[in-house]
Amino acid sequence: METFALMQNVTVTVAEFVLHCAIEPDQKNLTIISLFFIYLVTMIGNLLVIVVITTNPHLHTPMFLYICFLAIIDAVNSSNLIPRMLAVLLFNSSAVPYGPCLLQMSVVYFLGIVEAHLLVVMACDRYVAVVYPLRYPSIVTSKVVWVSIFLVNIIALAILTPYLVYVRELSFCRTNILPYCFCDYSTMVQISCTNDPKYIVILSITTGIQSVYCLGLTAFSYLRIATAALKITSVKGKQKVFSTLLTHLLVVGLFYIPLTISYILPGVGVKLSAEACNTMVIVAIMVPPMMNPLIYSFRNKEIKGSIRRLFTGKRTSPQTDMD
């Protein structure tokens, strides 16, 4: 670590950060096994979804293109986080150079913002499909899909940019140990000797604003879908729609609520323990990517048929399903 010290006001420019996971020794083995299992299931599920959708021309429709993009985000984000965490826990490989640490932080935040907005877009897509089924093909075209994906990335980049500027301004005069399992902006602010509240307030403001409009639009879309489902005469049809809604809302809740709590509270002066922050962020970032293939893909008849054909070589007749 490079250190430059002054007599009165010590300033440290770090060449690396040291990750320190707040995990009790007796829970270490269970944590390692859990992380390995989550990563294995996440990668198998999401890579299978990507392969099935990209290789089957019948699945090149708006809904499946969104699902494929979601699977790519989940696979990349999990690969950005879990292997490094396993290296820290298994081999005590806790030192991370400054540049790669900032890169990991940027990828986590960028993909997190992209996924938050993509879930909104997917909810709106299902809203149009259920409430306006006859107009759906003319409203949600392939062009609309690609434009919406492009805009989601632009929005994420715009929100991320202030963080990239602020994190470069931070000065570290006490320690370079991050009490976290991966490189995280809020943790860097906590260990820095920069006392300006703007560095943590921006996190609360951007998270709060995103939570309000993302959750608001998602809730509105699913509420309209639920209203439309009540008009279905078939009991089985109603059960199917409400089952889909509940599982989708479960994933949305697991993604939004822990992140909202862990990122907004520090900005308003509420201190959370490192263990609590670790747990909430890990749940929000790692559990939904593992569940998304099951919720959005493997319950769908067309994808199940394509997977069957992929492994057996047998042709299956195309079927449609609203999941």
N, C-alpha and C positions, 0 to 999 in steps of 0.2 A: 504494500500500500504506500502511495506517495503522500508525504506529509509536509506541509509548509506551515510553520508555527510562528506567531508573533508573541511578544512578551505579554501584552495585555489581553488582546482579543484573539484567541486561538481559532484559526480557520483550517479546516482539513479538506483537501481535495482527494477524494477516494478513487482508486483505480479499480476497486472491486467492492462488492457487497458480500456479506456473509449471511446466508439464510439460516434462521433458527426456528424450526417448527415447534410450536408450543404443544407438544404431545407427551403425555406421561409415559415413563419407561414401560410400565406394565401394559400399556395400550399400543405400543409401537408395532408389535407383530401383527395384531389385529388390523391396525391401520394399513400396514404394508399389504396384507392379503386383500383387504377391501379395495385399496387403490388399484392393485393389479387386476382384480376381478372387474372393477368398474371400467378400467381401460380396455381390457380384453373384450368385454361385452359391447362397449361403445364402438370400438374399431370394427369388430365383426359386423355388427348391426348396420352401422352407417356406410361402411364400404360395400356391403351387400346391396343396400338401397341404391347407392350411386351406380354400381355395375348394372343392376337390373334396369334402372330407369334409362341410363345412357345407351344400353344395348338393345332396348326394345322400342322400336319406332312408335308402337301403339301407345306408349306412355309419355310421348313428347307433347303433353297437353299442359295448360297453365298450372293446374293443381300439382301435378307430378314434378314439373320444373321447379316450383317453389320447394317441394319436399326434397328434391335433389340438392338444391342450394343450401337448405337447412342442414342436410347430412354432411355436406362439404365443410360448412362452418363448424359443426360439432366435432368432426374428425380432426380438423386442423387445431382447434382450440384445445381439445383433449391432449393431442400430441405436443402442444406447446407447454402444457402444464404438468401432466402426470409423470412422464419419464424423469423430468428434473426433480420432482418431489420424491420419487422412488430412489433416485441417486442420492439425495440428501439423507434419506432414512436408512438406506441399505449400506452405502459406502462412505457416509459422512462427507459427501462431495458438496459442501455447502458454499464454497467460494464461487461467486459469479462475477466475471468482469463487468465493469460499468456499462459498456456498450450493449452487450447481450442482455443485461438486466433491463435496460431501458427498452430494448426490442421486445422482450417477453412482456413487459408491462403494457407496451403499446398494442401488441397483438391481442392480449387479454381484453383491454378496454375497447379496441376497435371492433373485434368480433362480438363482444358483449352488446355493444350498441347496435350493430348490424342485426344480431339475432332478435333483440327487443323490437326493432322496427319491422323485421320480417314476420314475426309472430302476429303483429297488427295487420300486415298486408294479407297474410294467410287467413286471418279471421274475416277480413273484409271480402276476400275471395269466396269463402264459404257462405258469407251473408248474401252475396249476389247470386251464387249458385242455388241457394235454397229459396230466397225470397223472389228472385226474378229468373227462374230457370229457363224460360223461353228466350230471354234477352241475353243470357249469360255468354253464349258464343260470340255475340257481336260486341259485348262490353269488355270482356276479359280475353283479349287476343294475345298471341305470342309477343307482339310488339309491346303491348301493355305490360306483360310480364317482365321483359328485359329492361324496359324503361324504369319500372318500379324497383327492380334489383339495382340498377345503376343509381337511382336516386337514394336508395337506402344506404349504399356505400358512400355517396357524397355527403349525406347527412352525418354519417358516422365519422368521416374524416374531418368535417367541420367542427363537430363536438370534441374530437380528440385533440385538435391542434392546440388549443390553450393549455392542455395538460403537458404537451411536449415542450411548449415554451416555458411553463412554470417549473417543470421538473429540472430543467437545465439551470434554473436560477437558484435552486436550493444549495445551501452550504452546510457541510457536515463537520461540526467541530467537537462532537462528543463521541460518536461511535459510527461504525459502518455495519453494525449487526442489525439485520431486519428481522424482527420477531414474527416471522411469517414463513409459510412454506413455499412462497414464490414471490417474485418481484412485484410490488404493489405500490401504486402512487400514494395512497393515504398513509401507508406505513413509512414510506420515505419522508413524507412531510412530518410525521410524528417524531422521527429520530433526528431530523435536521435541526440546526440551530437558527433557522429562519422563523421569526415569530409573527410575521404578517399573516393575519387571518384569511386573506384572500386565497391562499393556497389550499385551504381545506374547505372554505365556504363555496368555492366554485364547484366542488364535488357534490355538496349537498344541493346546490341550486340546479345543476344540470340533471342530477339523478331525480330530484323532486319533479322538475318540469317534465322529464321523459316519462316518469311513472304516471303522472296525471293524465297526459294525453294518450300514452300507449295503453294503459289500463282502461281509460275511458272509452277509447275507440273499440278495444277488444271486447269490453263488457257490453257496449252498445250492439256490436255485431252479433254476439252470442245471445243477447236478450231477444233480438229480432228473430234469430233462428229458432229460439225456444218458443216464441209466440207463434211462428209459422208451424212448428211441430205440433202445437196444441190443436191445430185445425186438421191434422191428419186423422182420419177415421180409424185406421188400423192401430190396434193396441201394440202390436209388434213393431210397427213403424215408429210409433212414439217412443217406445223403449229404446230402439236403436239410435234415434236422434239424441235423446237425452243421455244415453250411455256415452255417445261420442262427445257431447258437450262437456260432461263431467270430467272425462279423461283429458280433454284438451285444456280445460280450466285448471286441472291439477298441475299439468306441466307449466302453464303460465304462472300459476301461483308459486310453484317451487322456484321458478326463475326470478320473478319480480320481487316477491316479498322479502326474502333474506338479503338481497342486494340493496333494496330500498332502505331497510333497517340499518344495515352495516355502513352504508355510505352517507345517509342523511343525518343520523344521530350525532356523529362526531362534529359535524358542521354547526350543530345547534348547542354544542357544549356538553353532550351526554357521552361519558366515557364508557367504552365497552372493553372487556378483557380481551387479551390477544387470543385466548382459546375460543371465546364466543365469536369473535370476528372470523377466525379461521374456519370454524364450523359452518357459519352461515354462508360465507363466500364459497366454500367447497361444495356445500349442498346446491347452491344456485348455479355454479359453473359446471359441476361434474355430474350431478344426477340427471338433469334434463337431457343432456346429450345421450345418456344411456337409455333413457325412456322414449325419446322422440321416435326412433325407428318403430318401436312397438305401438305407440299411440297414433302416429301419422301414417305408417306404412304397412306394418305386418298384419294389421286388422283389415286392410283393404284387399278385396277379392282379386283385383287385377294384379296387384303386386304379389300376392300369395301364389297366383297362377303362374306368374313369370318366374318366381323363384323355383317353383316345382319343375317348370320346363327347363330352367337353367341347370338343375341337378339331375334330372331324369332324361332330358332330351325329348320328352313327350310334348306334343302340342296341346294347348288348353284353349278352350273357346273364350274369347274376350268377354269379361263381365264388368259391370259397373257397380260402384259402391260409393256412397257419399262420404266415407271416412277420410 
